[in-house]
Amino acid sequence: MSIRVTSNMMSTQLLSNLNRNNYSMNKMENQISTGRKLNKPSDDPVGVTYALRYRSDLASNEQYQTSTDAAIGWLDTTDSNMTQANDVMQRVKELTIQAATGTVPQTGLDAINQEIKELKQHLVDIGNTQIRGKSIFNGQKYDQIPYQLSDTVTNYADIDADKDAVEYSISDEVTFRINTSGSDYFGTSGEADNVFKVLDNISAALASGSYTDISAQTANLDSRTIKMLGCQTEVGARTNRVELVQNRLTDTNLNLTTLQSKTEDADIASLLIQATAAQTIYEAALKSSATIMSTSLMDYM
């Protein structure tokens, strides 16, 4: 049994095919002009889900990168100032050994004492170092300068810096301590080798001309220097770990960006080829339809 094909059926089918070709061309032209194959959720519902997930992961990863950058800045500043402090301690030891020989007259001891006082003040300045307005040696009280005198506190050796940890979030559910307390580095008020107490004792011995008392501070000076070097070693270890995390975050960012690009970005070269083919098909369809549907009632009269 044959099926009768009417002119109306032919024209409807023809228009449907032309509209489908036109829609396909419009979609490809839109992707080419925007450079994206996902311009609305209906383009690829599953792809949109992945794209949103990649964007969320990228945003989190970028925040962690910001945290690690800030942590590196804090640790580098700490390490740099600790290096300066160690240079000061080395100079103090040289002066102490020189003064303890017993051959330096009082005028020479007074000159050494003056330099010791200047070196002490330099250590105070190091202890009050700030980065982006935050004191690096005052724990969670980083909004305050730790080593400052007042009516009730007249000696730096009596000051205890805050020891609470300053922690940065550097990856999912991972926090990392970046600070070193001044109490750990310079010493607490109760320690005999508190650096400010040692320097005060050396100054007092120099002022009195007591070579024995000057020499007696050498052990405390060595003890504190070892502790300061230990703190700097710990800072170096922290820096190494943060740099490893920083490298991993960079790799993760690259991987997520690549996945996002594969999901969202259009293949322009391929689309240009497809668009050209679709344009050719569309034009051919228009020409053939003009020929096929050119008949009218006048042809039968």
N, C-alpha and C positions, 0 to 999 in steps of 0.2 A: 504494500500500500504506500503510495507516494504522498509526501506532505506538500501541500501547496504553499509556496513562499510568496507572500504579497510584497508589494512595493513598500508598504508601511513597515513590514518586518525588516526589509533590507535597509531602509533609511534609519530605523532605530538601532539596528546592529552596527551600522556604519558610524553613526554619531557616538555610540558607546565606545567603539574602538578608538575613534579620534579623541574623545575626551580622556580615555585611559592613557593614550600616548602623550597627550598634552599635559596631563597631571604628572606623568613620569618625567617629562622634560622640565616642568616647573620645579619639581622636587630636586632634581639634579642641579639645576641652575641656582636654586636657593642654597644648596650645600656648597657649590663652587664659590658663590659670592660671599658666604659667611665663613667658609673654610671648616665647617663643622657638619658632621653627619647626624648629630643630635641637636635639633633646633626646637623640638617640642617633645613632650613625653610619648606621644603616639608614634614617633619615628622608630623607637625601640624601647618599649617599657622595661625589658630586662637590662638593656644597656644603660638606661637612665639610673636604675638602681645601683649598678656598679659604679657609674660615674659619680653619684652623690657620695658613695662610700669612699671612693678615692679622694674626693675633695675634702671630706672630713678628716681622713687620715693625713692628707697633706697639710691641712691647717694645724693639726696637732703636732705633726713632725716639725713644722716651721716654728711653732712655739717652743718646742724642746731645743731647737737649734739656737733660738734667741737666748734661752736659759744657759746653754753651754757656752755661748759666746760671752755672756756676762760673767759666767763662772771662770772662764779662762782669763778674762780681764782682771778679775779680783785676785786670782792666784798668781798671775804674772806680776801684778803690783806688789803683792805680798812677798814674792820671791825676790824682786828687785830691792825692796826695802830691807829685807833680811840680809842680802848681800852687803848693802851699805852698813848695816849694823855690825856685821862680822868684821868688816874693814875697820870700824871704830874700835871693836874689841881687840883686834890685832894691834892697833896703834896704842891703845891703853896698856896692853901688856908690855910693849916695847918701852914705853915711858916708865912703867912700874919697875921693870928690870933695871933700867938705867938709873932710876932714883935709888933703888935698893942696894946699889954697889957700895954705898958709903963714901964715895969719892966726890959726890956732887955737893957743892956748897949750898947754903940756904937760899942764896939768890937764884941759883939754878933750880932748886926745889920749888921755889915760888913760881918760876916761869913754867915748870912742868905742871904745877897745880892749876895755873891759869888755863893751860891747854886741856887738862883733865876736865875742868868745869865746862869748857866749850864743847868737848866731846860728849859730856853728859847731856847738855842741852840739845845736842844733835840727836842723841838717842830718844830724848823726849819728843822731838819733832817727828822722828820716825814712828814712835808709838802713837802719835796723833794723826798719822797718815789717813787720808780719806780718798775714796774713789766714788765719783758721782754723788758726793755729799754723804757717804757712809764711811764711818770709821772702821778700818779693817781689823783692828786689834781689840775691839770692845764688844765682842759677842753680839747678842741681840739688841744691845743698847747702842747700835751703830749710829743712831741719830745724835749721840753725845760724844764729845772728845774725852777719852779716858784720863789722860794725864794732864790735869789742870789743878792748880793750887787754889785754895779758898781760905776763908777765915778759920775753918775747922781742920783743914788739911794743909799743912805747911811743908810737907816733904813728899817728894815723888815716891819714895820707898814705902810709904804708908798706903799707897793706892793699889787697890785690887781691881783689875779690869774684869768686866763681865765674862763668864766662861761658857755661857749657853751657845749652842751650835746655831750657825746660820746655814740653812739648807736650801738647796735649789732642786727643783724637779727636773731631771734630765732625761727621763723616759717614763714609759707607763709604770706607775706604781713604784718608781725608784727615786728616792731623794738622796742628795749627796751633800755632805758637809764641806764647805769651802773656806771656813774661817779658822784662824789660829788666835787664841786669846792672848792678850798681852800678859796675863798672869802666868800662862804657860811659857811664854817666850822670854819675857823680862824678869819673871819671878813674882811670887806673892809677897805680901808684907811680912809674912812669918818666916821666910826663907833667908838663911844666912848669905846665900849667894845671889840674892836679889840684886840685879845689876846696878840699880840706883843706890842701894845701900852699900855695895862694894865700892862704888865710885866716891860716895860720901866718906867712907872710911879711909880710902886712899888720900882724898883731899885733906882730911883731918891729920893724917900721919905726915903728909907733906908740909902742912902748915906748922906742925910742931917739930919737924925735923927728925922724926923717929924712924930710923932706917929699919928697925926691927918690925914695927907695925906696918910699914910699907911692904916689906917682904912677906908678912903674914897674910896679906890679901891675895897673894899669887894663886894659892890653892882655890879660893873662892872664885877668882877670875877665870881660872881654867875650868872649874865645874860649870859655871854659867855659860861659858863659851861652848862647851860640849852640848849642853842642853839646847842652846840656840841653834847649833848646827843640826841637831836631831830634829828640831821643829822644821828647819828648812828642808831637810831630807823628806819629811812627811809631806810638805807642800809640793815637792817635786813629784812624789808618788801620786798625789791627788791630781796634779796637772796631767800626768801621763794617762791616768784613767779617763779624765774628762776628754782628752784629745782622742782617745780610742772611741769613746761614745760619740764624739763629734764626727769622726770619720764614718761611723756606722750610720748616723743620722743622714749624712750626706749621701751615702749609698742608697739608703731607704728612700730619700727624697727623689733620687734619680729613677729608681725602680717604679715608684708610685707615679711620677710624671710620665714615664714611658707607658705604663698601663692606662693612665688617664687619656693620653694622646691616642692610643690604639682604640679606646672606647669612644671618644668624642670627636676626634679630628677626622676630617674627610681626606680620602686619597685623591688629591686633585688631578693627578695624571690619569688615573683610571676613570675618574668622573668625566674628564674632558673627552676621552675616547667614547665612553658610553653616551654622553650628551650628543656628540657628533653623529653617532649611529642612530640615536633616537630621533634627531632632527631629520636625518635622511629618510627614516621610516615614516615619519609624520608627513613630510612633503610628498613622498610617494603615495601615501594613503590619500592625501588630498587630491592628487592628480587622478588616481584611479577612481576615486569616488565621483569626481566631476564627470568622468567619462561614463561610468556605470549609471549614475543617477541623472544623466542629462535628458533622458526621455520625458516627455510631457504628453498631455492629452492631444496636442496638435499633431503628434507623430501618428496618431491613429485615425485622424480625420482625412 
